[in-house]
């Protein structure tokens, strides 16, 4: 058996690629997570609902800055908001987003600590 026998041709590979809209949406989502403050906020929001006051205290930033980051995350479709009286409660939107944040933080932890990667 030769190595070239296992190689898919270009048209097979092209058919397996995700479409343009999916790639654009994924790129935008990852771009939003590429900011340290937003990633920290998403990590907290992946664990459950929090209001702006709790998030401000947790990340140690001014309320307007946290609100601006939450607005961007909401526009990107990564965060949902629910009203409870006058309070707005934020949460990571959906299991895929929560798992993405959790997995990237686990991968970062492995990289920083030198622990071996999982297969």
Secondary structure, 3 states (H helix, E strand, C coil): CCHHHHCCCHHHHHHHCCCHHHHHHHHHHHHHHCCHHHHHHHHHHHHCCEEHHHHHHHHCCCHHHHHHHHHHHHHCCCEEEEEECCEEEEEECHHHHHHHHHHHHHHHHHHHHCCCCCC
